[in-house]
Amino acid sequence: MPSWRKYLTSSLNAASSPVLASLGKDNTPQVRMLQFRGFIGDRSSTGQRCVSHDEDEQEECLLRFATDLRSEKIPGLLKDPRVELCWWFPETQEQYRLRGLAHLVLPSTTEMEQEKGHHWPLSDISPDKERLVAWRHCVSPASKLLWTWPHPGHGPRASPDSFPDHWQDDMEPQALANFVLCAIQVQRVDLVDLSVRPPDHRIWGKTADQTWEEEEVNP
Ligand SMILES: Cc1cc2nc3c(=O)[nH]c(=O)nc-3n(C[C@H](O)[C@H](O)[C@H](O)COP(=O)(O)O)c2cc1C
């Protein structure tokens, strides 16, 4: 496991949501908060096995997020998957910035296409199965309802009875048709820890042979 992941895992004891920055379809910057739903392949969050590779430090780390096929971020991420997450943990006074690539796993009926050359990085985990794992194990019934609601961000606003507040299993096909797994493949991590003086600042990046390298830098 890369050492930055151990830092992040211990910070995660405090609840906090990261902000995701990406480019819109028109190449303008966009940000929004997302709820982190665990590491892909992490047994503790899903009951699934861990992603393990021969060399620990070569491990591919994918952060799991869930979003809606109809949301504005989707066309931009399909066009340009480069993203940065900014994550502030007020309790520990740490800022993480994680740069990487967003892999969107869309419902199989979707006709939208990702840019060519943007491949799912885990050969031993099927993206379609992982989308279902996320749906079944990482989203609460109350949250699942959001994927049945009217088109997010569109107007005019639908009537209150268009927003059901009780999950029923027969809603699943409709909700799953809008459910997108967004897996962020981390390529660079920048951590600033303001709880110590002078602040601790370290950066992890991937070397040419895809191992993680850590550097302590000035705050
Ligand atoms: C604390 C918090 C957590 C959120 N979590 C998610 C999430 O997990 N998935 C999601 O699609 N939107 C989430 N949202 C809503 C997004 O911030 C955003 O409004 C929505 O995804 C539409 O964004 P877009 O128009 O950029 O696509 C969250 C918002 C807040 C404030």
PDBQT file of the ligand as one rigid body, heavy atoms in Angstrom, charges set to zero:
ROOT
HETATM    1  C1  LIG A 301     -21.600  17.028   1.245  1.00  0.00    +0.000 C 
HETATM    2  C2  LIG A 301     -22.030  16.778  -0.187  1.00  0.00    +0.000 A 
HETATM    3  C3  LIG A 301     -21.872  15.502  -0.711  1.00  0.00    +0.000 A 
HETATM    4  C4  LIG A 301     -22.248  15.249  -2.038  1.00  0.00    +0.000 A 
HETATM    5  N1  LIG A 301     -22.048  13.999  -2.551  1.00  0.00    +0.000 NA
HETATM    6  C5  LIG A 301     -22.338  13.768  -3.841  1.00  0.00    +0.000 A 
HETATM    7  C6  LIG A 301     -22.058  12.500  -4.414  1.00  0.00    +0.000 A 
HETATM    8  O1  LIG A 301     -21.543  11.572  -3.776  1.00  0.00    +0.000 OA
HETATM    9  N2  LIG A 301     -22.358  12.316  -5.742  1.00  0.00    +0.000 N 
HETATM   10  C7  LIG A 301     -22.881  13.327  -6.506  1.00  0.00    +0.000 A 
HETATM   11  O2  LIG A 301     -23.099  13.099  -7.705  1.00  0.00    +0.000 OA
HETATM   12  N3  LIG A 301     -23.171  14.524  -5.998  1.00  0.00    +0.000 NA
HETATM   13  C8  LIG A 301     -22.914  14.777  -4.688  1.00  0.00    +0.000 A 
HETATM   14  N4  LIG A 301     -23.177  15.995  -4.143  1.00  0.00    +0.000 N 
HETATM   15  C9  LIG A 301     -23.798  17.018  -5.007  1.00  0.00    +0.000 C 
HETATM   16  C10 LIG A 301     -22.717  17.640  -5.893  1.00  0.00    +0.000 C 
HETATM   17  O3  LIG A 301     -21.909  18.509  -5.118  1.00  0.00    +0.000 OA
HETATM   18  C11 LIG A 301     -23.289  18.384  -7.112  1.00  0.00    +0.000 C 
HETATM   19  O4  LIG A 301     -24.167  19.374  -6.692  1.00  0.00    +0.000 OA
HETATM   20  C12 LIG A 301     -23.977  17.430  -8.061  1.00  0.00    +0.000 C 
HETATM   21  O5  LIG A 301     -23.225  16.239  -8.230  1.00  0.00    +0.000 OA
HETATM   22  C13 LIG A 301     -24.168  18.057  -9.444  1.00  0.00    +0.000 C 
HETATM   23  O6  LIG A 301     -22.895  18.449  -9.891  1.00  0.00    +0.000 OA
HETATM   24  P1  LIG A 301     -22.562  18.808 -11.419  1.00  0.00    +0.000 P 
HETATM   25  O7  LIG A 301     -23.641  19.762 -11.859  1.00  0.00    +0.000 OA
HETATM   26  O8  LIG A 301     -21.206  19.408 -11.373  1.00  0.00    +0.000 OA
HETATM   27  O9  LIG A 301     -22.601  17.523 -12.178  1.00  0.00    +0.000 OA
HETATM   28  C14 LIG A 301     -22.816  16.294  -2.825  1.00  0.00    +0.000 A 
HETATM   29  C15 LIG A 301     -22.958  17.565  -2.282  1.00  0.00    +0.000 A 
HETATM   30  C16 LIG A 301     -22.591  17.800  -0.986  1.00  0.00    +0.000 A 
HETATM   31  C17 LIG A 301     -22.772  19.184  -0.430  1.00  0.00    +0.000 C 
ENDROOT
TORSDOF 0
